[in-house]
Amino acid sequence: MKRLVVKIGSSTLTTAEGRVDHAYLETLADQVERVREAGWQVVIVSSGAIACGLECLGMEKRPDDTPSLQAAASVGQGLFTSAYADAFGAHGMVTSLVLLTRRDTADRQAYLHARDTLNRLLELGVVPIVNENDTVSVEQIRFGDNDTLAALVACLINADLTMILSDVDGLYDGNPARDATAKLIRKVEVIDQSIVNVAGDAGSKMGSGGMVTKVKAARVLAAAGIPLVVCSGRREDAIVDAAEGREVGTLFSVSHQAHEITPRKLWIALGDASRGALVVDAGAKRALERRGSSLLVVGVAGVEGDFSENDIVDIKDESGYLFARGRVSAGRDEVELAMGRTHEELLRNRLLAEMADKPLVHRDDLIVFE
């Protein structure tokens, strides 16, 4: 059986007044039932607990402070779960609730347990409803948006297709809210700086992600060999059409896999928050992208953030473009002392000699996004 991950944003799940749209949930359940009959196993990644809580508490405006948001999530989680259970249960489908935070995925063993749980739920014929645990999430451990969470889930279960149902039709070559001539990009085969540049900011008051987060998710999914469709959640039969290969919204296709993408590398890409960044020179970037090499400290031109040994860091080129991610074998202080020195200079320095040939980021702990 094929596997499909469908992410639904708050703006799609709720009405203009911020209330759960039960009629929409009914159409969603109908589509999921149809694709399941066609041989797909489905996981839903959905926002909505906070929106449900705000409605129940009579709050018309989304609060800005964390305790109020967590309180709304706590109140709304039961309503959120019941809404899905009722809509899907009417079609004979059993749903479950899976709540995750970065704390659950930053530890590799917990990450693997989450994978095993999702796989078992699918084997049992359940439709898992995955959401970030907003009741306990704080800035340091939250995913920040469910686009990232959807990419993580897709990688966890080795999905065949991921869909992000949004309040926009897909990726445009400009901002359609400001530019009437902006055109929908139907297919993206290479996610480069130009694609990142045209991605807009968050588009609705109910959600936390925008097109930028969707493009970032697409980069990781492409590295994992998983295509992504971004389209309007209100488009009739969007899920059914995408599952059957018809043109829907924007398709971020998979043209190639430059390097082997192991579960460990996917965990590095999505399972933990970055603690900083390494800026590398052009030669080091070529070696990482084209030869699948490890990163040596002689290729580092700058550092950002305050990272320690074994932390996850972003890897950027000298223009600031993020193209890889990995686990470092040395902290910022050591890297700052060693960078800018030649291989011979490092060997002559008794404090830094070990870093001359030791990978700063080993290829087994590195994921390149393009």
Secondary structure, 3 states (H helix, E strand, C coil): CEEEEEEECHHHHECCCCCECHHHHHHHHHHHHHHHHCCEEEEEEECCHHHHHHHHHCCCCCCCCHHHHHHHHHHHHHHHHHHHHHHHHCCCCCEEEEEECHHHHHCHHHHHHHHHHHHHHHHCCCEEEEEECCCCCCCCCCCCCHHHHHHHHHHHCCCCEEEEEECCCCCECCCCCCCCCCCECCEECCCCHHHHHHCCCECCCCCCCEHHHHHHHHHHHHHCCCCEEEEECCCCCHHHHHHCCCCCCEEECCCCCCCCCCHHHHHHHHCCCCCEEEEECHHHHHHHHHCCCCECHHHEEEEEECCCCCCEEEEECCCCCEEEEEECCCCHHHHHHHCCCCHHHHHHCCCCHHHCCCCCECHHHEEECC
